[in-house]
Amino acid sequence: MKNIAGLMKQASQMQKKMEEMQASLEAMTIEGTAGAGMVTVTLSGKNELRSVRIDPKLADPEEMEMLQDLLVAAHADARRKIEALSAEEMQKLTGGLNLPPGLKLPF
C-alpha cells in the first residue's frame, strides 16, 4: 500500500508541474516569419493567432489593415471548425461518454 500512496503523490506532483508548464507556455507569444520577413504572424502559447504583419510591398497599402484583420479572422474561423470537428470525432470515439471539459486524450 505504501507504493500506491507514493505513486499517487508522484502523480499529483507531476500533474502540478504539468499545469505550471502549460500556464507558462500559454503566457508566451511566438513570432513566425516567411518570405524573408515580408510576412510575420504572432501566436499565443495557446496557438491563437494574435496578429499578422504584411510588408506593404506585397499588397495595396490602403487595404493592408483590412487584409491583416481578415487573415486573423480566417485563422480563427478555421480553428473553431477544427475544434468542432475534433470534438465530434472524440464523441464518436468515446461512444457518447461525457468526459470532463478540457480532458485531452490520450493521457
C-alpha positions in Angstrom: 0.0 0.0 0.0 2.9 2.4 0.6 3.8 2.1 -3.1 0.4 3.1 -4.2 0.4 6.2 -1.8 3.9 7.1 -3.1 2.7 6.7 -6.7 -0.3 8.8 -6.1 1.9 11.6 -4.6 4.2 11.5 -7.5 1.3 11.6 -9.9 -0.1 14.7 -8.1 3.3 16.4 -8.2 3.6 15.6 -11.9 0.2 17.0 -12.6 1.0 20.2 -10.7 4.3 20.6 -12.7 2.4 20.0 -16.0 -0.2 22.6 -15.1 2.6 25.1 -14.3 4.3 24.3 -17.6 1.1 24.8 -19.5 0.4 28.1 -17.8 4.0 29.2 -18.7 3.5 28.2 -22.3 0.1 29.9 -22.6 1.7 33.2 -21.5 4.2 33.1 -24.3 3.9 34.8 -27.7 5.9 33.4 -30.6 6.5 35.0 -34.0 6.9 33.2 -37.3 8.1 34.7 -40.5 8.1 33.9 -44.2 9.3 35.5 -47.4 12.5 36.9 -45.9 10.5 38.7 -43.2 7.8 40.1 -45.5 5.1 38.3 -43.6 5.1 37.9 -39.8 2.5 36.2 -37.6 2.3 36.2 -33.9 0.7 33.3 -32.0 -0.1 32.9 -28.3 1.1 29.9 -26.4 -2.5 28.6 -26.8 -1.9 28.6 -30.6 -4.2 31.6 -31.1 -3.3 34.0 -33.9 -2.8 37.4 -32.3 -1.5 39.4 -35.2 -0.4 39.4 -38.9 2.0 41.9 -40.4 2.4 42.0 -44.2 5.1 44.1 -45.9 3.3 46.9 -47.9 5.2 45.9 -51.0 3.0 42.7 -51.1 -0.4 44.5 -51.3 -2.2 47.8 -51.7 -1.2 49.9 -48.7 -4.7 51.3 -48.3 -6.1 47.8 -47.8 -3.3 46.4 -45.7 -5.0 46.7 -42.3 -8.2 45.1 -43.6 -6.1 42.3 -45.2 -4.3 41.6 -41.9 -7.6 41.6 -39.9 -9.2 39.2 -42.5 -6.3 36.8 -42.1 -6.6 36.8 -38.3 -10.4 36.2 -38.7 -9.9 33.4 -41.2 -7.5 31.7 -38.9 -9.9 32.0 -36.0 -12.7 30.5 -38.2 -10.5 27.6 -39.2 -9.5 26.9 -35.6 -13.2 26.9 -34.5 -14.1 24.5 -37.2 -11.2 22.1 -36.5 -12.0 22.2 -32.7 -15.7 21.4 -33.5 -14.6 18.6 -35.8 -12.2 17.2 -33.2 -14.9 17.3 -30.6 -17.3 15.5 -32.9 -14.7 12.8 -33.7 -13.9 12.4 -30.0 -17.6 12.0 -29.3 -17.7 9.2 -31.8 -14.6 7.6 -30.3 -15.8 7.7 -26.7 -19.2 6.3 -27.7 -21.1 9.3 -26.2 -19.2 9.1 -22.9 -19.3 12.5 -21.4 -15.7 13.4 -20.4 -14.9 16.4 -18.3 -14.2 19.6 -20.2 -10.6 20.1 -21.0 -9.8 16.4 -20.7 -7.5 15.5 -23.6 -6.8 12.0 -24.8 -4.5 10.2 -24.9 -3.4 10.8 -21.4 
